[in-house]
Amino acid sequence: MTGFRQYFIYAAVLAVLFFAVRPEVRAGSVTHASHRAFYEISIGHIDQRSSIRDARGRMVTEWRRACEGWTTSQRLALSMAPSEGEPIDSEVTLTSFENADGREYVFDSETRIGGETVELVRGRAAREAPGKVGTATYEEPAGLSLDLPADTVFPVEHTLVLLDAAERGDRRAFNHYFDGSQPEISPLASNAMILGKPRDSADGKFAQFGDLTARRWWPVRLAMFNGRASRGGEEQPEFEMTQKLQDNGIVRSFEFDYGDFSLIASMVELEELDTPRCD
């Protein structure tokens, strides 16, 4: 079960990491859309040595603007069929709030495999301002706290950094990433590669959903490393993934690479969400 627990918890990170958009906020030429997206998950490549022979699932993500920041609600349901034995079902649920000034992030996430909770995290992270060191304090696991380096970004902030880098024509972006999950290796060290120039909205096989998807997009490759391990230059990433990231923060699709197999999430429905009127 240990290997499958790792797969599903990494999928939980993926659910946060690739759908963190900053609604209706502009940084330079970057604009982000508040939305609810529905994705179907299927198996990508499978090596002969893989212990997985199939996978199916769905994910719903909602990113909604609030006057003080952004609220998120996400659910991932996934069934993996091993080469031997019965399929293993998992479910990941997440709610979070990220303050507009970047000073506070509140998270609550649970990962269940076969009906058993394998990870439950709840707490908050705080700092004086973006670019300052901070601290994450957990209610669950009780008594746990983590130091956050000055370059740590929260989920919404992470996507903003990627889009700003892409708009400038940069090819790489480095930082530490924190969403509350996997405290034993957090904050994760993030290495993003922006693969070339922006593509036209019509490039690639992708269902169109009106104005929200009539946008430029970039392929982005992301490697996430254990942020608490010593650096010797030979570290292997905890996981890698590739996304098709639009200039409004919406992800068209992604591929999550486990090495001997991959998962692909394709958007099947997209809804734009209203933003509140704030004083």
ABEGO torsion letter per residue (X at the ends): XAAAAAAAAAAAAAAAAAABBBBGBBBEABBBBBBBBBBBBBBBBBBAABABABBBBBBBBBBBBBAAEBBBBBBBBBBBBBABEBBBBBBBBBBBBBBAAGABBBBBBBBBBGGBBABBBBEBBBBABBGBBBBBBBAOBBGBBBBBBAABBBAAAAAAAAAAAAAAGBABBBBBBBAGBGAAAOBBBBBBBBBEBBBBAABEBBBBBEAAABBBBBBBBBBBBBAABBBAGABBBABBBBBBBBAAGBBABBBBBAGABBBBBBBABBBBBBBBBBX
